[in-house]
Amino acid sequence: MSRVITPAEYNMMKEINISLVKVPQVTIGFWVIKILATTMGETGGDAVTMSMSLGYALGTVIFMSIFIAAVMMQTKALKFSPFIYWFAIIASTTVGTTLADFADRSLGVGYLGGAALLATLLIITLIIWYRTLGNIEVASVDNPKAESFYWLTIMFSQTLGTALGDWTADSAGLGYIGASYIFSLGLCAVLALYLFSQISRTLLFWVAFVLTRPLGAVVGDFLDKPVAQGGLELSRYSATAVLLFVIVILVMFLPQRPAKKLH
């Protein structure tokens, strides 16, 4: 005869499940750090490929190696660690920057073509993830297979966001300020849908996650690109260092906990 689970046992099982989740609960602080991280990914990626003159191919190899190492640290961690998680996110934004630039400027794919390809890969990854595990909610990322899908999705979304940002600012001719308005409005629209509609919170999360990347990309370009191109021409090294400092402070002092409900 099956035994009825007591409330205390149920709560204990729920806590054990939460402890296996190593990605953070999505809060306002999460989005603030995410945008700062994407901006830093742009300035940091440009610092290595342009300021250091290492080129897009070598820059991509360097940052892809760092990203893989960061994801390995994340997956091997026994519990949620804010610093390891955000290290992996920053690594994904830098490799997204160099990979998108490599595809456009070295391979000649173009930002629009690259964005279309990456959007397709992103959608395919989400579909396979859903069909394999039956769930793509962030709170369900509590096992190695789900983590693999999660970080692959992250990498595609970061690279897609970079391509979208560069296409909007450069190819579409909106400039960095104009492009930042477009993506900010897009995020406001997602927020409105979150507050006033019944659209899937998981879908809205991933849309917002993608949109924060081009916003960070155009803001990063605005900070370090030449004045003649509409930027402020700040030092890429200084901008990256300041952004990293702010991110570290926020990670240290903003409350963060493992995800435990639908996003």
WOKA-V532848 format. One record per residue. OMEGA is omega in degrees with one decimal (none if undefined). NEAR is the number of other C-alpha atoms within 10 Angstrom. D_LAST is the distance of its C-alpha to the last C-alpha in Angstrom with 1 decimal. Layout:
# WOKA-V532848
omega=<OMEGA OMEGA>
near=<NEAR NEAR>
d_last=<D_LAST D_LAST>
This chain:
# WOKA-V532848
omega=<-179.0 -178.1 178.3 179.3 179.9 177.2 -179.7 179.0 178.4 179.5 178.6 178.2 179.4 179.1 177.7 179.6 179.0 -177.3 179.1 179.5 -176.0 173.8 -171.5 170.5 -177.7 179.8 175.1 178.0 177.3 -177.1 177.4 179.7 -179.5 -179.8 176.6 -179.8 179.1 176.4 177.6 177.6 179.1 -178.8 179.5 177.9 178.5 179.3 -178.3 -174.5 -175.7 -176.3 177.6 178.6 178.9 178.4 -175.1 -178.1 -179.4 177.5 178.7 178.2 -179.5 -175.2 175.2 177.6 178.7 179.9 179.5 178.6 -179.6 179.2 176.6 176.1 -178.6 -176.9 -179.9 179.2 -177.2 178.5 -178.5 176.4 -178.9 -176.9 178.2 -179.6 -176.2 171.9 178.5 178.2 178.7 178.4 179.7 -179.9 179.5 178.0 175.5 178.3 -175.3 -179.5 178.3 178.6 178.5 -179.5 -177.3 -169.5 -179.7 -179.0 178.4 179.5 -177.5 -177.9 -178.2 177.6 178.1 179.3 179.1 179.2 -177.9 176.7 177.6 179.3 179.3 -179.6 179.2 179.6 179.2 179.4 179.6 177.5 -178.4 -178.4 -178.6 -173.6 177.1 -175.6 175.6 176.6 -178.4 -179.5 179.7 -179.2 -174.8 177.8 -175.0 -178.7 178.1 178.2 179.0 177.4 -178.2 -175.3 173.3 176.6 178.3 -177.4 178.7 -178.0 179.6 179.6 176.1 -179.4 177.9 -179.8 178.8 -179.6 -179.2 179.0 -178.2 -177.0 -173.6 -174.4 -179.8 174.3 -179.1 -178.1 -175.2 180.0 179.6 179.7 179.4 176.1 -178.4 -176.5 174.6 176.8 177.3 178.3 176.4 177.8 177.5 178.2 179.2 177.8 178.0 -175.7 -168.4 178.8 178.9 179.0 -178.7 178.2 178.1 177.6 -179.4 177.9 -176.7 175.1 178.7 -179.7 178.3 -175.1 178.6 -178.5 177.5 175.7 177.7 -179.2 -177.6 175.9 177.3 177.4 178.3 -178.8 -169.8 -179.4 -178.5 179.2 -179.8 179.5 177.7 -179.8 178.7 178.8 174.1 176.8 178.6 179.9 -178.6 179.9 179.5 -179.3 -179.9 179.4 178.9 179.3 -179.4 179.2 -179.8 179.2 -179.3 179.0 -179.6 -168.5 176.8 178.9 177.5 179.3 179.6 178.8 -179.4 175.4 -177.3 176.3 none>
near=<3 4 5 7 9 9 9 9 11 11 12 12 12 12 12 11 14 21 17 19 23 27 26 20 20 19 12 9 14 17 14 13 21 21 21 23 30 32 31 28 31 30 32 30 27 28 21 22 20 15 14 10 12 15 17 25 16 15 25 24 14 16 23 20 14 19 24 15 14 21 23 14 15 24 21 10 14 12 16 21 17 20 14 19 20 22 19 23 23 29 28 29 33 33 29 32 32 30 27 29 28 21 18 21 13 14 11 12 16 20 24 18 15 23 25 15 14 21 19 14 17 20 14 13 17 19 14 13 19 15 11 13 12 11 16 21 19 25 23 23 21 19 12 11 13 20 20 16 19 20 19 18 20 21 23 24 29 32 29 30 30 36 29 29 31 28 24 23 22 16 14 12 12 15 21 26 16 14 25 22 14 19 22 16 13 17 20 13 13 21 15 11 15 16 10 9 11 8 12 12 16 16 14 17 19 19 15 19 19 24 26 28 32 33 30 27 34 32 24 27 28 24 22 23 20 13 12 8 13 15 19 15 15 17 15 24 16 14 19 23 15 13 21 19 12 14 21 16 11 15 17 12 8 11 13 18 17 20 24 19 12 14 18>
d_last=<37.4 33.7 32.9 30.3 27.6 28.0 25.2 26.0 25.7 22.4 21.0 22.6 21.1 17.6 18.4 19.8 16.8 14.6 17.5 17.3 13.9 15.0 12.0 10.8 8.2 6.9 9.5 12.2 14.3 12.0 12.5 16.1 16.9 15.3 17.6 20.5 20.1 20.2 23.2 24.8 24.3 26.4 29.1 29.3 29.5 32.2 34.0 34.6 35.3 37.2 38.5 39.5 40.6 39.2 38.0 34.8 35.7 36.4 33.5 31.2 32.9 32.6 28.9 28.0 29.9 28.1 24.7 25.8 27.1 24.0 21.9 24.6 24.4 20.7 21.2 24.3 22.9 23.0 20.1 17.5 19.5 18.1 21.3 21.2 17.6 18.3 21.7 20.2 18.0 21.2 23.2 21.0 21.4 25.2 25.7 23.8 26.3 29.4 28.4 27.9 31.1 32.9 32.1 33.1 36.1 37.5 36.8 37.1 34.1 33.1 29.8 29.2 30.3 28.2 25.1 25.8 26.3 23.2 21.0 22.7 22.2 18.5 18.2 20.5 18.7 15.4 17.7 19.6 16.7 15.5 19.2 19.9 17.3 15.9 12.2 10.3 6.9 6.9 7.8 10.6 12.3 15.0 18.1 20.2 19.7 15.9 16.5 19.0 16.9 14.1 16.9 18.8 15.9 15.6 19.4 19.6 17.0 18.9 22.2 21.3 20.2 23.5 25.5 23.9 24.6 28.1 28.9 27.8 29.8 32.7 33.3 32.2 34.1 31.7 32.1 29.7 29.5 29.2 26.5 24.5 24.7 23.5 20.3 19.7 20.2 17.8 15.0 16.3 16.2 12.5 12.1 14.5 12.8 9.6 12.2 14.8 13.8 12.4 11.2 8.5 5.0 5.3 8.6 7.9 6.1 9.2 11.5 10.9 11.3 14.5 15.8 15.8 18.2 20.9 20.7 21.4 24.0 26.0 25.9 27.2 29.8 30.8 31.5 33.6 35.2 38.8 39.7 41.5 38.2 36.4 35.0 36.0 37.5 36.2 36.8 34.0 34.7 34.6 31.4 29.7 31.1 30.0 26.4 26.4 27.9 25.4 22.5 24.3 24.9 21.3 20.1 23.0 22.5 18.9 17.4 14.9 13.9 12.3 8.7 9.1 6.5 3.8 0.0>
